[in-house]
């Protein structure tokens, strides 16, 4: 590329994606020279074919608008000459470049042969922490003005600004980082690599010193890390302010005094200093300020030697604590809160393993894109937490190659040992008085040989109603034979894992012998499982065998297993025992001589040890599956389409806290959340957690539900128990149609069945498309995060959601004021797992409907209502299409579990639509 190169940043809008039948409707181009935008060119184009409603809605370009525009034949030569001798730039160049080339050829110009670079790939490399690389999302995140998304002139302008922003960032990077990226960029598309090389060569001509917050270790530029020391004022000892005046003095003008929040602060302080009860439950509705309600009193108590552990439900809420709640608390707390988020080591990058991938890079485009992105990220990150990269999953082989395996697998002779992120995390923990984890991490403490969390006087479980389900999920174990066979067969192939390990053990004959025995045992194990699953399949009738749904494997069924099946079980147990013995010996041998192996060899060992862990988990799961018949164990068996088995093991006592290894390590525990009780029943959650001696406090709801909320049940709603899926879907679709036509506002519709949700979506989709109104559906319209973002930014979209959309959706104010619940959220009692859980409760003399099904459904309904009222100014209506709420005996109990001032009305849908207009527009 030339020194004074011209870049032509291009965007097209088209009638579709196929250049053979579709046509361009708008062309936009922005020219850049020497880092500045020098000119713009844009024109509408008459495609000589109809533009679909969907494209009109997306672009805002109508059929009437393009009628007066030139045909592409009229402007083709102008565009060709405009682009001559430039570098073509586009966001997803593969579409724009090929489509434009095809159209130019159709109109008789020579083929487009200019170089091209892709800003999507550049953004993935140089903006690695962005949530999304769609142009609209990038422009919003980076503060680029994007007036008319999906119009070529606006998109080309924003893409040009994006290119300039990325180039400026490239030039600020350390030269050693750019050198490594230049080397890896050969895998990028078209001429993106030549562009990166061009910038790198220019940077070499004017070498800049490293920024003071950066340094180079072992050939990799990193951000410097410092552990802030915990500092507490030793003079002027401050005591916790119990009374209103004392609190107001401390709060000053930073936060206002709220009586219920103040009461919670006092309850928390009292519990952790004087209370005889180990367990305190505080139900505090959204809007109480519960996070500050526990942070403020604990700031007077927690120290790095005796820190408070806060467990919350998700990584999102962990980050909210760190970024929003703790900085606010530190403005009012006389004693500092120094917090750190703790995750298991696999969430962090292992610098030694990453460096090994740079020495022996895999020649694959996505692998190289991740490597380059990580090189840029390492100049910015202090934590090395992979979640900062905001990827939806880490399934790619690259992440398996670089994820941390724990400090035992590090070489302390490597210069990067001192920079290791997990070691840095442990140093921060020693200087922090608040340790933040999520429920999954806390529940996993029971599965760890050594606990990762310290003993403490203070544990807070926030959003505590999620703990039983999460503890159950963590305890769930599965064995997928197809996946196991596939992995084992791959590792046993020539030049694969066991061959690679054998080569590393070239001079260790004993280890090689053990590896040969292990490989033979693994082969036999795969065969024996195949035989066993054939025999288990015979226990279920042919109707079940063709059904992919899980079947319960009970003792009476298992007792009919054939003699061949029993023999296979015995052989599998012997093989697993033998393999575990060999694993222990090989593991010890590797650990003892770890220092003599290269980083590349250690990566191979990590794959081997991960496989060893899989065998350990399989052995544990299998032993319980075939030998333990206590009612607490639910054993599910399903058959894959290939006819192979899938084992699942669930522990119904996983949420019994006194049975866990971590419960006794905490002197006092606070459980808090917005929905901890069912109506007046305060024992529901404590019973699920196996706790009997507890103190339970409820703080009044701060919202005025009488003024700001309504619950409607349509009188003409169909009887759900008598309607089939088609009738029910048609009814739901008709309600959504009527309410959406009457109300030009966003509507959230909650389902209990994905099948019904999908059916309703496809019934409504054509009409919404014609109206140019967004209809979003879980599992159809993209990821949960993407759907919620579109919904929040839309004025009148309709979102169909199930599962996770029942709670944790924070859309205050105008974003959500109308919510439809299609069916009361009971679990399906016919599902094998649910049925087995109910049987287990019955055996213990507990009525599963009144003590499990009903409270769970009522709490979900209450959480759904909680989506509407999230602040004092919110107004909202809940429409329930299930008349059992008013006709069934248990319906009254469910209504009682809702806020007592909530206005409940039974009316026709027409009356509801009319009343809603007046109520929501007040």
BAVEXBA-63925 format. One record per residue (C-alpha): x, y, z; residue number from 0. Coordinates in steps of 0.05 Angstrom, whole numbers. Layout:
<nodes>
- X/Y/Z/marke
- X/Y/Z/NUM
...
</nodes>
This chain:
<nodes>
- X/Y/Z/marke
- 0/0/0/0
- 25/70/-17/1
- 45/122/34/2
- -11/170/13/3
- -62/116/-1/4
- -135/134/-13/5
- -185/89/23/6
- -255/84/-6/7
- -303/64/51/8
- -364/34/17/9
- -433/11/39/10
- -489/-17/-4/11
- -563/-26/10/12
- -595/-80/-33/13
- -662/-114/-46/14
- -633/-179/-20/15
- -568/-219/-12/16
- -564/-255/-80/17
- -527/-212/-132/18
- -554/-255/-189/19
- -627/-234/-175/20
- -624/-176/-126/21
- -604/-105/-140/22
- -570/-46/-106/23
- -618/8/-80/24
- -567/55/-49/25
- -491/66/-56/26
- -451/105/-5/27
- -376/120/-6/28
- -330/161/39/29
- -258/175/16/30
- -201/179/67/31
- -131/206/55/32
- -76/214/106/33
- -122/201/164/34
- -176/250/143/35
- -243/244/109/36
- -235/283/44/37
- -300/272/6/38
- -367/235/4/39
- -410/207/-51/40
- -479/175/-43/41
- -537/161/-88/42
- -603/123/-87/43
- -610/73/-144/44
- -673/49/-179/45
- -670/-27/-176/46
- -724/-36/-228/47
- -757/-86/-181/48
- -801/-81/-119/49
- -768/-70/-51/50
- -798/-117/1/51
- -833/-91/63/52
- -778/-121/106/53
- -723/-84/68/54
- -763/-19/69/55
- -771/-26/144/56
- -697/-41/154/57
- -670/15/109/58
- -725/67/108/59
- -719/67/32/60
- -787/61/-1/61
- -808/41/-72/62
- -833/112/-86/63
- -767/142/-64/64
- -725/103/-114/65
- -773/114/-172/66
- -738/180/-190/67
- -667/153/-176/68
- -618/133/-232/69
- -611/60/-253/70
- -546/26/-234/71
- -528/24/-309/72
- -528/101/-307/73
- -478/106/-249/74
- -436/43/-257/75
- -378/77/-294/76
- -378/135/-245/77
- -373/87/-187/78
- -319/45/-222/79
- -276/108/-235/80
- -288/133/-164/81
- -259/69/-136/82
- -200/64/-184/83
- -133/63/-149/84
- -164/63/-79/85
- -166/11/-24/86
- -237/-15/-16/87
- -260/-15/57/88
- -326/-44/83/89
- -357/-72/145/90
- -362/-145/124/91
- -326/-134/59/92
- -343/-203/32/93
- -415/-181/18/94
- -404/-110/-8/95
- -343/-125/-52/96
- -372/-186/-86/97
- -442/-156/-96/98
- -414/-92/-125/99
- -365/-130/-170/100
- -423/-172/-197/101
- -465/-110/-211/102
- -408/-73/-245/103
- -395/-133/-290/104
- -469/-137/-307/105
- -465/-65/-330/106
- -403/-76/-374/107
- -346/-46/-333/108
- -281/-85/-321/109
- -278/-131/-260/110
- -262/-96/-194/111
- -190/-114/-176/112
- -172/-63/-123/113
- -146/-87/-54/114
- -197/-91/3/115
- -197/-91/78/116
- -251/-112/127/117
- -268/-69/187/118
- -304/-127/221/119
- -238/-166/226/120
- -200/-103/246/121
- -251/-89/301/122
- -246/-162/326/123
- -170/-153/331/124
- -163/-83/357/125
- -228/-74/397/126
- -229/-143/430/127
- -273/-125/490/128
- -332/-101/449/129
- -398/-138/462/130
- -417/-140/388/131
- -383/-125/322/132
- -446/-104/286/133
- -437/-34/258/134
- -496/-5/297/135
- -472/-35/363/136
- -400/-11/352/137
- -422/60/335/138
- -465/63/398/139
- -410/35/442/140
- -356/80/413/141
- -398/143/411/142
- -398/149/335/143
- -458/187/308/144
- -501/140/267/145
- -563/179/246/146
- -593/130/196/147
- -571/57/207/148
- -579/13/145/149
- -575/72/98/150
- -512/69/55/151
- -488/141/65/152
- -495/138/141/153
- -464/68/146/154
- -405/88/101/155
- -393/150/144/156
- -393/110/209/157
- -349/56/178/158
- -299/110/158/159
- -299/139/228/160
- -290/68/255/161
- -230/56/210/162
- -197/121/233/163
- -210/104/306/164
- -180/34/297/165
- -119/62/261/166
- -107/112/317/167
- -110/55/367/168
- -62/13/326/169
- -11/69/326/170
- -16/74/403/171
- 0/0/413/172
- 70/-22/434/173
- 112/-38/373/174
- 125/-109/399/175
- 50/-121/400/176
- 41/-96/329/177
- 100/-139/307/178
- 66/-202/333/179
- -1/-181/302/180
- 33/-166/236/181
- 62/-237/237/182
- -5/-270/254/183
- -47/-227/207/184
- -31/-271/146/185
- -94/-309/165/186
- -140/-249/155/187
- -183/-240/94/188
- -168/-203/29/189
- -116/-148/40/190
- -128/-134/114/191
- -59/-163/129/192
- -26/-115/80/193
- -60/-56/115/194
- -36/-80/183/195
- 35/-89/155/196
- 32/-19/124/197
- 15/13/192/198
- 68/-30/227/199
- 122/-7/177/200
- 103/66/188/201
- 107/56/264/202
- 177/28/257/203
- 199/93/224/204
- 179/133/286/205
- 186/87/347/206
- 149/112/408/207
- 169/96/480/208
- 125/48/519/209
- 70/80/560/210
- 88/81/634/211
- 31/33/651/212
- 59/-19/603/213
- 119/-65/604/214
- 146/-123/563/215
- 155/-191/595/216
- 181/-251/556/217
- 166/-217/490/218
- 93/-198/507/219
- 71/-127/523/220
- 28/-126/586/221
- -6/-75/630/222
- 29/-65/696/223
- -10/-92/756/224
- -8/-67/827/225
- -43/-96/887/226
- -73/-38/926/227
- -58/-47/1000/228
- -117/-46/1047/229
- -112/18/1087/230
- -156/34/1147/231
- -154/97/1189/232
- -129/78/1257/233
- -148/145/1289/234
- -218/167/1307/235
- -252/99/1315/236
- -321/102/1281/237
- -380/64/1309/238
- -441/41/1269/239
- -496/94/1269/240
- -561/62/1295/241
- -606/123/1296/242
- -635/165/1240/243
- -596/229/1257/244
- -530/192/1262/245
- -541/160/1194/246
- -562/225/1161/247
- -498/256/1186/248
- -457/200/1154/249
- -497/200/1090/250
- -492/276/1084/251
- -517/295/1014/252
- -492/232/980/253
- -555/189/990/254
- -623/204/1020/255
- -647/171/1084/256
- -697/114/1072/257
- -730/84/1132/258
- -735/12/1106/259
- -663/13/1082/260
- -642/40/1150/261
- -681/-16/1185/262
- -645/-67/1141/263
- -577/-37/1159/264
- -593/-44/1233/265
- -618/-115/1225/266
- -555/-135/1187/267
- -508/-102/1237/268
- -546/-134/1296/269
- -544/-203/1263/270
- -469/-203/1251/271
- -451/-175/1319/272
- -501/-199/1371/273
- -551/-248/1341/274
- -554/-319/1369/275
- -584/-345/1304/276
- -536/-367/1250/277
- -586/-354/1193/278
- -623/-289/1180/279
- -671/-282/1121/280
- -690/-211/1099/281
- -742/-204/1044/282
- -730/-135/1015/283
- -768/-115/952/284
- -736/-81/892/285
- -729/-8/909/286
- -711/-18/982/287
- -637/-8/968/288
- -619/-76/997/289
- -548/-78/969/290
- -528/-15/1007/291
- -571/-43/1063/292
- -519/-97/1076/293
- -455/-64/1049/294
- -459/-4/1096/295
- -463/-42/1162/296
- -412/-94/1140/297
- -361/-40/1123/298
- -355/-30/1198/299
- -339/-104/1210/300
- -303/-134/1150/301
- -227/-137/1147/302
- -179/-174/1100/303
- -167/-223/1157/304
- -241/-234/1166/305
- -274/-213/1100/306
- -347/-214/1082/307
- -363/-262/1026/308
- -421/-239/981/309
- -452/-291/936/310
- -500/-267/882/311
- -536/-301/825/312
- -497/-281/763/313
- -434/-251/735/314
- -476/-191/713/315
- -496/-177/786/316
- -424/-188/809/317
- -401/-134/761/318
- -458/-88/783/319
- -434/-95/855/320
- -363/-77/834/321
- -378/-21/785/322
- -439/12/816/323
- -457/-8/888/324
- -388/-11/921/325
- -364/56/893/326
- -429/87/920/327
- -420/53/987/328
- -348/79/991/329
- -374/150/986/330
- -411/142/1052/331
- -374/87/1090/332
- -322/113/1141/333
- -283/48/1133/334
- -262/28/1063/335
- -292/-29/1023/336
- -238/-61/981/337
- -271/-114/939/338
- -250/-167/890/339
- -291/-214/845/340
- -268/-286/852/341
- -279/-337/796/342
- -249/-405/785/343
- -181/-407/750/344
- -211/-429/683/345
- -240/-359/675/346
- -170/-329/670/347
- -118/-332/614/348
- -54/-370/627/349
- 2/-326/599/350
- 51/-384/595/351
- 3/-426/554/352
- -15/-365/510/353
- 58/-353/495/354
- 65/-426/474/355
- 9/-416/422/356
- 48/-357/393/357
- 109/-401/384/358
- 70/-456/349/359
- 9/-421/319/360
- -46/-463/288/361
- -57/-441/216/362
- -131/-424/223/363
- -165/-357/213/364
- -208/-355/276/365
- -151/-381/319/366
- -107/-324/293/367
- -162/-272/303/368
- -168/-293/376/369
- -92/-292/385/370
- -87/-221/357/371
- -146/-197/398/372
- -114/-225/462/373
- -48/-190/446/374
- -86/-123/444/375
- -127/-140/507/376
- -64/-158/547/377
- -41/-85/540/378
- -107/-64/573/379
- -128/-116/624/380
- -108/-117/697/381
- -146/-180/714/382
- -136/-228/656/383
- -209/-248/666/384
- -233/-277/599/385
- -304/-252/613/386
- -278/-182/595/387
- -277/-206/523/388
- -353/-213/526/389
- -356/-275/482/390
- -420/-315/482/391
- -381/-380/489/392
- -310/-405/496/393
- -318/-470/458/394
- -264/-456/406/395
- -200/-497/413/396
- -160/-433/425/397
- -194/-420/491/398
- -180/-491/513/399
- -107/-480/496/400
- -100/-416/537/401
- -150/-423/595/402
- -116/-427/663/403
- -108/-495/696/404
- -87/-471/765/405
- -21/-447/793/406
- 4/-519/804/407
- 13/-524/729/408
- 55/-461/722/409
- 131/-461/713/410
- 161/-416/767/411
- 224/-410/724/412
- 185/-374/668/413
- 189/-298/670/414
- 112/-296/661/415
- 103/-332/728/416
- 110/-265/764/417
- 56/-236/718/418
- 7/-293/726/419
- -65/-268/733/420
- -89/-322/782/421
- -29/-309/828/422
- -46/-235/823/423
- -119/-251/842/424
- -95/-289/904/425
- -53/-229/924/426
- -113/-183/916/427
- -156/-230/958/428
- -106/-222/1016/429
- -115/-146/1013/430
- -192/-146/1005/431
- -246/-143/1058/432
- -303/-160/1010/433
- -299/-222/966/434
- -353/-228/912/435
- -372/-295/882/436
- -434/-324/847/437
- -479/-380/873/438
- -449/-431/825/439
- -379/-417/852/440
- -404/-422/924/441
- -441/-488/910/442
- -379/-517/876/443
- -340/-509/942/444
- -371/-576/962/445
- -340/-609/900/446
- -270/-581/912/447
- -216/-620/948/448
- -191/-556/980/449
- -238/-495/989/450
- -220/-433/950/451
- -257/-386/998/452
- -231/-370/1068/453
- -269/-384/1133/454
- -305/-322/1156/455
- -355/-293/1206/456
- -396/-262/1149/457
- -430/-293/1089/458
- -485/-258/1049/459
- -527/-296/998/460
- -561/-244/954/461
- -619/-265/909/462
- -622/-326/955/463
- -684/-356/923/464
- -639/-379/865/465
- -592/-419/909/466
- -632/-485/913/467
- -638/-491/837/468
- -565/-471/824/469
- -540/-520/877/470
- -581/-574/842/471
- -553/-557/774/472
- -481/-557/800/473
- -492/-627/830/474
- -522/-653/764/475
- -475/-703/730/476
- -481/-728/659/477
- -447/-780/616/478
- -457/-773/541/479
- -431/-837/508/480
- -428/-808/437/481
- -385/-749/459/482
- -341/-795/503/483
- -330/-845/447/484
- -314/-790/398/485
- -261/-759/444/486
- -231/-826/464/487
- -227/-849/391/488
- -193/-783/370/489
- -142/-786/426/490
- -125/-859/409/491
- -111/-843/335/492
- -41/-839/307/493
- -5/-772/320/494
- -61/-752/369/495
- -58/-741/445/496
- -33/-809/469/497
- 19/-813/413/498
- 42/-742/431/499
- 48/-759/505/500
- 85/-823/487/501
- 136/-782/448/502
- 146/-735/507/503
- 159/-797/551/504
- 211/-820/501/505
- 264/-834/554/506
- 215/-858/609/507
- 199/-930/594/508
- 157/-940/656/509
- 111/-882/637/510
- 106/-908/566/511
- 86/-977/591/512
- 32/-947/636/513
- 6/-906/577/514
- 1/-968/533/515
- -40/-1004/588/516
- -83/-942/596/517
- -97/-937/521/518
- -118/-1010/518/519
- -163/-1001/579/520
- -195/-939/548/521
- -209/-978/484/522
- -241/-1034/524/523
- -282/-984/564/524
- -313/-954/501/525
- -332/-1024/478/526
- -362/-1045/546/527
- -404/-982/550/528
- -431/-997/480/529
- -452/-1067/505/530
- -482/-1039/569/531
- -524/-987/534/532
- -551/-1040/487/533
- -574/-1080/549/534
- -604/-1018/584/535
- -642/-1001/520/536
- -677/-1069/526/537
- -706/-1048/594/538
- -750/-995/560/539
- -805/-1011/510/540
- -797/-994/437/541
- -841/-931/442/542
- -793/-902/494/543
- -731/-923/455/544
- -750/-879/396/545
- -767/-820/442/546
- -711/-771/456/547
- -742/-751/522/548
- -708/-775/586/549
- -736/-836/621/550
- -729/-850/695/551
- -686/-909/713/552
- -714/-937/777/553
- -692/-997/820/554
- -750/-1042/797/555
- -732/-1028/724/556
- -657/-1036/736/557
- -668/-1103/771/558
- -690/-1132/704/559
- -621/-1118/673/560
- -595/-1180/637/561
- -535/-1221/660/562
- -495/-1192/601/563
- -511/-1122/628/564
- -489/-1141/698/565
- -424/-1169/669/566
- -411/-1104/631/567
- -421/-1064/695/568
- -369/-1106/732/569
- -319/-1099/674/570
- -331/-1024/670/571
- -319/-1016/746/572
- -254/-1056/741/573
- -230/-1016/681/574
- -246/-950/714/575
- -209/-970/778/576
- -148/-992/738/577
- -148/-928/696/578
- -153/-884/758/579
- -93/-919/789/580
- -52/-907/726/581
- -77/-835/723/582
- -52/-822/794/583
- 17/-851/777/584
- 24/-812/712/585
- -3/-749/744/586
- 49/-754/800/587
- 104/-767/749/588
- 85/-705/708/589
- 80/-659/768/590
- 147/-682/797/591
- 184/-667/732/592
- 142/-608/708/593
- 201/-560/703/594
- 238/-602/652/595
- 181/-599/601/596
- 173/-542/551/597
- 111/-498/549/598
- 86/-535/487/599
- 94/-602/522/600
- 57/-575/583/601
- -2/-556/538/602
- -4/-629/515/603
- -2/-652/587/604
- -59/-605/604/605
- -103/-640/552/606
- -84/-707/582/607
- -99/-685/653/608
- -166/-655/631/609
- -183/-723/602/610
- -162/-755/668/611
- -211/-709/703/612
- -266/-731/656/613
- -252/-804/675/614
- -254/-786/749/615
- -322/-753/740/616
- -347/-812/700/617
- -324/-861/754/618
- -360/-821/808/619
- -424/-814/767/620
- -424/-888/746/621
- -413/-914/817/622
- -475/-876/842/623
- -515/-892/778/624
- -510/-967/785/625
- -502/-977/860/626
- -539/-922/899/627
- -615/-927/904/628
- -630/-875/958/629
- -691/-832/937/630
- -647/-770/935/631
- -616/-794/870/632
- -657/-783/806/633
- -629/-825/749/634
- -649/-806/679/635
- -634/-846/616/636
- -645/-821/546/637
- -628/-850/478/638
- -594/-809/424/639
- -618/-813/351/640
- -558/-859/338/641
- -585/-907/391/642
- -532/-891/444/643
- -545/-876/517/644
- -542/-812/556/645
- -539/-817/632/646
- -560/-760/678/647
- -556/-761/754/648
- -591/-709/797/649
- -583/-701/872/650
- -646/-676/907/651
- -608/-661/970/652
- -555/-617/938/653
- -589/-554/965/654
- -590/-579/1038/655
- -539/-530/1065/656
- -519/-566/1130/657
- -497/-624/1085/658
- -449/-581/1045/659
- -375/-574/1063/660
- -377/-497/1064/661
- -438/-483/1109/662
- -400/-494/1175/663
- -343/-449/1152/664
- -386/-387/1163/665
- -407/-362/1232/666
- -467/-321/1209/667
- -504/-321/1143/668
- -552/-269/1114/669
- -601/-291/1059/670
- -634/-234/1022/671
- -676/-222/959/672
- -742/-194/934/673
- -782/-258/936/674
- -763/-305/993/675
- -832/-325/1020/676
- -897/-352/991/677
- -954/-309/1016/678
- -946/-311/1091/679
- -907/-376/1090/680
- -837/-358/1113/681
- -813/-431/1116/682
- -815/-446/1041/683
- -743/-425/1024/684
- -711/-445/1091/685
- -742/-514/1083/686
- -714/-521/1013/687
- -645/-504/1041/688
- -653/-553/1099/689
- -653/-498/1152/690
- -699/-501/1212/691
- -674/-451/1263/692
- -678/-385/1225/693
- -699/-313/1236/694
- -742/-284/1180/695
- -755/-209/1170/696
- -797/-176/1116/697
- -788/-104/1096/698
- -850/-69/1068/699
- -853/-60/993/700
- -837/14/977/701
- -881/18/915/702
- -953/42/910/703
- -984/-17/873/704
- -1055/9/882/705
- -1038/71/841/706
- -986/44/794/707
- -1004/-29/776/708
- -1062/-71/752/709
- -1075/-145/744/710
- -1127/-165/691/711
- -1157/-233/676/712
- -1199/-234/612/713
- -1268/-265/623/714
- -1268/-298/554/715
- -1201/-334/565/716
- -1205/-407/542/717
- -1201/-465/590/718
- -1128/-485/585/719
- -1139/-557/608/720
- -1189/-569/551/721
- -1155/-532/494/722
- -1104/-565/448/723
- -1038/-531/428/724
- -1066/-503/363/725
- -1128/-472/396/726
- -1086/-443/453/727
- -1034/-413/405/728
- -1090/-382/363/729
- -1122/-351/425/730
- -1056/-322/451/731
- -1041/-293/381/732
- -1110/-260/378/733
- -1100/-227/447/734
- -1031/-201/427/735
- -1061/-175/361/736
- -1117/-138/396/737
- -1074/-107/451/738
- -1017/-88/404/739
- -1065/-53/356/740
- -1097/-14/413/741
- -1031/3/447/742
- -972/31/409/743
- -923/10/464/744
- -876/-47/479/745
- -906/-112/505/746
- -871/-171/539/747
- -907/-238/532/748
- -885/-294/578/749
- -894/-368/560/750
- -883/-434/596/751
- -874/-473/531/752
- -824/-460/475/753
- -868/-498/427/754
- -928/-452/439/755
- -882/-391/437/756
- -855/-412/369/757
- -926/-426/342/758
- -951/-357/364/759
- -890/-323/333/760
- -902/-354/264/761
- -977/-336/268/762
- -961/-263/282/763
- -898/-253/242/764
- -928/-236/173/765
- -975/-184/203/766
- -920/-150/244/767
- -874/-150/183/768
- -927/-114/142/769
- -938/-63/197/770
- -863/-51/204/771
- -866/-69/278/772
- -813/-111/313/773
- -835/-181/337/774
- -779/-212/377/775
- -778/-284/401/776
- -731/-323/447/777
- -694/-376/408/778
- -713/-344/341/779
- -690/-271/341/780
- -620/-280/369/781
- -587/-283/437/782
- -623/-262/500/783
- -578/-201/507/784
- -588/-180/435/785
- -664/-188/440/786
- -668/-147/505/787
- -625/-92/475/788
- -670/-87/414/789
- -732/-89/459/790
- -706/-34/505/791
- -689/12/447/792
- -755/1/411/793
- -817/42/423/794
- -869/-10/406/795
- -839/-80/397/796
- -870/-144/423/797
- -823/-195/457/798
- -843/-268/466/799
- -801/-300/521/800
- -797/-361/566/801
- -751/-388/621/802
- -701/-333/639/803
- -747/-277/616/804
- -792/-289/676/805
- -742/-253/719/806
- -678/-212/716/807
- -704/-167/661/808
- -692/-95/683/809
- -732/-49/637/810
- -756/10/678/811
- -804/64/655/812
- -829/69/583/813
- -789/7/560/814
- -841/-40/592/815
- -910/-24/619/816
- -952/-81/592/817
- -938/-154/606/818
- -979/-215/585/819
- -973/-282/621/820
- -1000/-336/576/821
- -1005/-391/629/822
- -993/-398/704/823
- -919/-418/710/824
- -927/-488/739/825
- -873/-540/723/826
- -897/-597/678/827
- -912/-653/728/828
- -904/-705/672/829
- -831/-689/662/830
- -791/-748/691/831
- -747/-703/735/832
- -806/-663/763/833
- -846/-727/775/834
- -788/-760/811/835
- -778/-698/855/836
- -852/-698/873/837
- -848/-773/890/838
- -788/-759/934/839
- -827/-705/973/840
- -887/-751/980/841
- -842/-805/1010/842
- -821/-754/1062/843
- -894/-739/1078/844
- -894/-672/1042/845
- -951/-653/994/846
- -913/-636/930/847
- -967/-590/902/848
- -978/-546/962/849
- -906/-545/986/850
- -868/-544/920/851
- -908/-534/856/852
- -955/-479/881/853
- -903/-436/918/854
- -855/-441/859/855
- -908/-419/809/856
- -932/-363/855/857
- -862/-336/863/858
- -850/-337/788/859
- -915/-298/778/860
- -892/-248/830/861
- -825/-242/795/862
- -861/-230/729/863
- -899/-172/762/864
- -832/-147/787/865
- -811/-136/714/866
- -863/-79/711/867
- -851/-39/774/868
- -777/-25/784/869
- -780/48/807/870
- -828/98/839/871
- -846/127/771/872
- -861/60/737/873
- -932/43/717/874
- -952/-25/691/875
- -1007/-76/677/876
- -1003/-152/680/877
- -1054/-191/637/878
- -1060/-265/657/879
- -1093/-308/604/880
- -1102/-367/652/881
- -1170/-365/687/882
- -1147/-416/739/883
- -1120/-355/776/884
- -1193/-338/794/885
- -1230/-404/785/886
- -1184/-455/820/887
- -1180/-459/896/888
- -1105/-449/895/889
- -1114/-386/852/890
- -1133/-346/914/891
- -1068/-367/948/892
- -1028/-344/886/893
- -1063/-277/886/894
- -1049/-270/961/895
- -975/-280/946/896
- -976/-217/903/897
- -971/-147/934/898
- -1034/-136/977/899
- -1052/-68/947/900
- -1050/-94/875/901
- -1117/-81/839/902
- -1143/-147/809/903
- -1198/-143/755/904
- -1238/-193/713/905
- -1263/-160/649/906
- -1273/-173/575/907
- -1212/-162/531/908
- -1246/-102/499/909
- -1257/-70/568/910
- -1186/-86/588/911
- -1158/-54/525/912
- -1200/8/536/913
- -1182/14/610/914
- -1109/4/596/915
- -1108/64/551/916
- -1134/109/606/917
- -1091/77/662/918
- -1024/76/625/919
- -1032/145/594/920
- -1050/181/659/921
</nodes>
